[in-house]
Amino acid sequence: MTKQVDKATLLEGLNQDLANEYQAVVMYNTYAATVSGIHRNELRTFFQKEIQDELAHAQYLADKITALGGTPVTKAAPVEFTTNPREMVEIVAKAEAETIDRYVTRMKQAEAFGDYGLAAELHDMIADETRHKEEAEMILRGSWDQ
């Protein structure tokens, strides 16, 4: 049997997720603007494409936090900055893996809280983040290894 989760615990976790979605938007936007080198065009396109998904996740989370009676955070989690294109993609892959882990935890909390709609949305967001992570991993296996 799943342990019950109270609203305060769920809201705290959702706000952590929201701060990290804000971080992802800033990270992708910054990397798209600053990436340089031979792979600039491809990486810029990759980073820019991810921004819209992360913004949609952030909007959903902010709306859900408000619907549950909470107040959405307004600050992003810290962004790790680098000018090295490979490091950018490594940071992205790591951030996406961490997001997946958080969302799996949050999905379980949502189920324990009894919010099955939130659990279903988080399931879809896990799928999105998994695609982002896998794309970053495929880029890392690309031309830098040659």
N, C-alpha and C positions, 0 to 999 in steps of 0.2 A: 504494500500500500504506500502511496506517495504521501510524503509529509506535507501538511498544509503550509501555505505561504500567505503571510498577511500583506495587505495593500502597501504598507510603508516599505516593506522589503522589495516588493515588485517595482514600486515607483523609483526607489533608489537605483535599482538595476537598470531600469529603462532610461533614467537620466544619465547613467554611465554610458549606456549604449548611444544615447543622443550626442553626448560630448564627443564620442569616438566617431560618429558619423560626421559631425562638424569637422573633426580633425581630418577625416578622409577627404572631404570636399576641399579643404585648404591644401592638403598635401597634394592631391591630384592637380589642382589648379596651379599651385606653385611649381610642381615638377613639369607640367605642360609648358609653363612660361620659361623655365630655366634650362630645360634639357638641351644639350648641345652634342655635337659630334656627328659621326656618320649615320647613326640610327635616330637622329633627331625627329625626322618626319614621322616615322613609324611610332616612336615612343610618345611623341606629342599627341598623335591621334588616339593612341591607347589611353593615355591619361585623361584626355578631354572626354572621351566616351564614357568613362567611369563616373564622371562628376554627376551626371543626371541621375544615375541609379542611387548614388549616395545621397543626393538632395531629396529624392523621393523617399528614401528610408528615413532621413531626418524629419521630413514633414509628417510622415506617418507616426513616428515615435512622439514628436511634439504634440500632435493631435491626440494620441492615445493617452499620454501623460495628463493632458488637460481633461480629457473625458473621464479619467479615473479620479479627478479632483486634485491632481498635483500641479506643480509649476515647472515647466520645462527649463532646463539649464540654458544659459546663454553663452557659455564659454566652451571653446573646443579643447579637447585634450591636446597636449603638446605635439607639435609636428617635428619629426626628425628631418633636418635639412641636410642635403648633400648636393654637390654639383656633379658627382660621378654617376653617369647613366646606369651602370650596372647596380650600384648601391641603391639607386632610386627603386629599381625593380625588386631588389632583395627586400627593401623596406616595405614595399607594397605587398609582397607575398607574405611577409611576416605579419603585417597589420591585418590582412584579410584572414589569415589563420586564427589570429587572436579574436577577431570579430566573430568568426564561426563558433569558436569555443564559447564566447559570451552569449551568442544567440541560442545555442543549444541549451545552456543553463537557463536562459530567460524563458525559452519555450517550455521547459519542464516546470519552471516557476509559474508560468501562466496557466498551465494545465492544473497544477496543484491549487492555484487560486480559483480555478473554475472559469477562466476566460479563454474559452476554446477558439474564439475568433482571433484573439491576439496570438494564441499558439499557432494557428493556421497561417497567419501573416508572417510570423517569425520563421516558420518552416519555409515559406517562399523566399524570405530574405536570406536564409541559410543557403538556399539553392543559388541565389544571385551571387552571394559572397564566395561561394565555392567556385563558380564560373570565373569570377575575378581572380581568385587565387591560382586556379589552374592556368589561366591565360598568362599570368605573371611567371609562373613556373615554366611554361613553354617558351616564353621569351628568354628566360635565363638559360635554357638549354640550347639556345640559338647561336648566333654568330660569335659570341664572346668565347665559346668553347673551341672555335676553329683555329 
